[in-house]
Amino acid sequence: MRRIGRFSSDAAAEHYFAAYDRAMALCPPAEVLDVDTHHGTTRVYRFCDGPGDPLVLLSGLSGTAAAWAPGLPGLLDRGHPVYALDTLGEAGRSVQREPITSAAERTRWLDDVLAALELPRVHLVGASSGECYAVYQAIHRPGRLASVAAVDPTTVTARFRPAVLWWSAVGVLVRRDRVWARILAQLTGVPADRPDMRLVLAGIRDHRPRLPPQLRPAQSALRRIEVPMLLVFLEKSTAHNARRAARRARRLLRAAEVELWLGRKHTLSLEVADRVLEFTTACREVRLPRREDEPLRALRLRP
């Protein structure tokens, strides 16, 4: 059998899509698109129009476009078209047809989507694992990228904490909502009964993804990135050591603005969305490279 993402049963798919529709009701789009790519059909939501370069949103694990509901109001009606994708191979309305076996193939999928939408220049905005995928894009296929903005990117410059890997292994074996609810609560501090979090739980329980492992890019690859980047690390994230990840990002990424927000967990917020929009609006095609000896300069304290 080809290794493609699938639901465990028809009943599981029915259960999942009921949760999906409830979550998407919190962020109704202006347009729904299904885009054909080499690896399958990708569900794309357009939320608004504008004259600026589009924002393309990539969610974290099993998040889908609905994961952006908490931060979406901060991104809308600010002069940029806004699109959100359901990641192919994970739970959602995208339908995988061909295996994705490497980071390079994943970037081909995303480039196919952007080409089909006729978007020659975009700002990629990712959260959690979605930002890791955006970094892959900056490494392998940067041609369409005006910038990359990251919200607590995982496995870009630091590994997952061992406790996260241990709990995830337990969750995969047990597949109980209460186990994963505990994992997600530790990661985000968000109640598990919120519709977008219920959707993540349903995706973990009902869907079997078939994707390559999320691995840190080589340091040499990170050093070659020239796309302007913003990386916002959240100090209280239990996904990784945010301070260590921020220090390494500042050292390795020449065209990056790196910020460490104190007292914040691994989640989206309106404040984070506002900072992302400030960055993307200010981006220009040409950015001076960072000096090798320049320190980590942007440390934001939030109560």
N, C-alpha and C positions, 0 to 999 in steps of 0.2 A: 504494500500500500504506500502511495506517495505520502511524504511527510508534509501535510498541510493542516492548518488549524481547523478544528471541527468541534461541534457540540457533542456532548456525551450521548444524547438521545434526543428524539423529537420533543419529549416532555421537558427536557432541560432547556432546549431552545425556546419553547413557549414560555417557560418560567422567566428566562433571561430577558426576552424581548418585552414582557410586561413591565419588568423593572426598568428596562431601557426607555420605554415610552414615558414612564413617570418621571425619570430623571431629565429627559430632553424637554419635558413640558416646562421646566424651570428656565430654559434658554431657547425659546422658539426661534428658528432661523428665518431669514428672508427667502432663502432658496435652498432646495435639496438637490444635490447632484450625485450621480453614480458614474464614476470615471473608470474607463477600461485601461488597464496596464498589462504589461507582460506577465505579471504574477497574479493578477486577479482584478476584481472590480472594487474600487475604493469609494466609500461613502464620504462625501464632502458637504459641509454646510457653509453657506455664505450668510453672514449676519448683517453686513452693511456695505455700502459703497463709499467711495471717496477718491480724490485725485492723487493721493500718495501711493507709494509702493505698498502692496498688500502685506498684511500680517498673516502668516500661516502657522496655526497652533498645533503642536504635537503633545499629546497627553502622556502621562505615565502609565505604568502597568495596568491593563484592563480598565483604563479610565474613560476612553472614548471622548468624543467632543463634549459630552455632558460634564466631564471633569472641570471644564473651564467656567461653569456657571458662577462660582463665587467671585471670580476675577473679571468676567466678561464685561460687566457694565463699565469698568474702567478703561476698556479698550475700544468701545463702540463710539461712533459719531465723533471721532477725533481726526478725521481727514484721511484715514486709511481704510481700504476694504479689509474685511476680516473673514478668514476662512478657518475652519477647524476640521480635522481629519479623524476618522476612525482607523487606527493603525492596522494595516493588513497583516493577517496572521494571528491577531489577538481578538478577543471577544468584541463584538460590535456589528454594525451593518455592512462592513466590508466583507467581501467573499473571496477567499484565497483559492486559486486554481493551480498554481505552480509552487514548488518549494522555494523558500528563501534560505540559503545555506551559508551566507557570509554577510559581513557588514557592507561589502561592496555591492552585493545584490540588493540589499535593503536600500542603498542610496539610488540604485537604478530605479527601484519602485517609486521612490519619492520624486525623482526627476521626471519619470513618466507622468505622474500626477500633475506636476507643475506645467509640463509641456502641454498636456491635454487641456488644462485650464487656460492656456496661452498667457502664462505669467512669466515674463522674461527676467524679472528682478523682484525678489521677495525678502521680507524679514522673517526668518524662522524663529519662532518662540516656543521653547520646550520646557516641560516640567518633569523633574525626576528622570526616569528612563527616556522620556521623549527628548530631553536635551542631549542625552548621550547619542541618540540617533541624529540629532541636528549637528553634533560635532563630527560624526562620521561623514555627514554631507559636506561639511566644510573641508574635510580631508580629501574625499574622493571625487566630489562633483560640486565645486564651489562656484561654478559659472553663473548660476542664477541668484546667488545670495548677496543681498545688500548688507545684511548683518545677521548675527545669531544672538539671541538673548536667552539666558538659562535661568531657571528657578530651581535651585538646589540640585544641580546635575549629579547623578549617581554614576560611579565607575568611570568618570572622566579623568580625575586626578587622584582619586583615593578609592580603595576597595570598600565593599560593603562591610559593615561591622560583623564579626562572627555571630553575635546574637541574632542578627537579622537572618543570616543564612540558616542558623539552627531552627529558628521559629518557622521559617519558610518551608524547610524540609518537613517539619512536623505538620504544618498546614497541608502540604501536598499529600502526605500519607493519610491524614485524618479526614481532610476536606469537610470540616465542620465550620459552620458560620461563626460560632462563638470563638473558635481558635483564631480564625482570620480577623474577626472583629477586634480581638485583643492585639494582634499584630498591627493592624491599621491604626488603632487608637494610640499605640505607642509611637508609631511613626509620625502621625499627623496631629494628634490631640483633638481630632474631629469626631463627634458622636457617630457611631456606626448606623444609627437610624436615619441619617440624612439621606435623601434620595440618591445623590451621586455616590455616596459610600455604599449604599445598598446595591447599587449597580456593580461596583467593583467586587463586592462579595459574591454577587450572582455570577459574574464573569469567572472568578476564580473557581467557584464550585461547578459551574455548568459547562465551561469551555476548556478544551485541551489545545493550547497553543503549540505550534511547531515552528520555532524560530531559533536562530543561532544564539549562543550564550552572549550575554552582555559583558564585554570585556573592555578593559582599559586600552585606549589606543597607545601605540608606542610613543615614547617621549619625542623621538625624532619627527614623527608625524605631527604631533601637537606643535612643535617648534616651527613647522613649515606653514601653519595656518596664517593666512593674511587677511581673512574676512574679519571685519570689526565685530567684537564680541563683548557682551555683558554677562558676567556670571555672578549671580546673587546666591551666596551660601547662607544657610539658616543655622545659627549656632546650635540650637537644641535638637537638630535633626538626629534621630537615632539610626538613620540609614548608613551614615558614615561619620568620620571625624571631620566636621565642617572646617575647623581651623586648619587642620593639615591639608585638606583639599584646597582651601583658598590659597594657602602659601605656595603649594605646588603649581596651582593655576597661574599665579602671579609670576612665577619663575619661568614657566614653560610657554605661555601664550603671549606672543609678542604684541598682538593687536587687541588685547582684552582689557576691559575695565572689570576689576574683581572687587566684590564687596562682601563683607561678612556682617550679617544683621544679627545682633545679639538678642537672645531670649526668644527666638522664633523656631517653630517646629516645621517639619517637612510638609508644607501645605501652601495653597494659593491664598491670596488676599487682594483686596482692592489696592492696598498700598503697594504691593509688589507689582500689580498690573500698571499702576501709575508710573512706577519707576521704569518698567519695561518700555512704556510708551514714550516717556521722556527721552530714553536712550535712542529708540528707533527713529523718532522725529529728528533728533540731532545728528544722526549718522550722515556722513558724506562719503562719496566714492573713494576719496583718498584720505588715509589716516597715517600720521607719522608713527613709525614703529616705536615701541617702548624701549627705553634704555635698559640694558641688562642689569644695571645696579639700582634701578628705580624700585623703591619699596612698595609694599602693599599699602595703598594710600587711602582707600575708601572703606572706612569701618563705620557702619551706621548702628547707632544704639536706638532701639525701639522699646518703649515700656511694655 
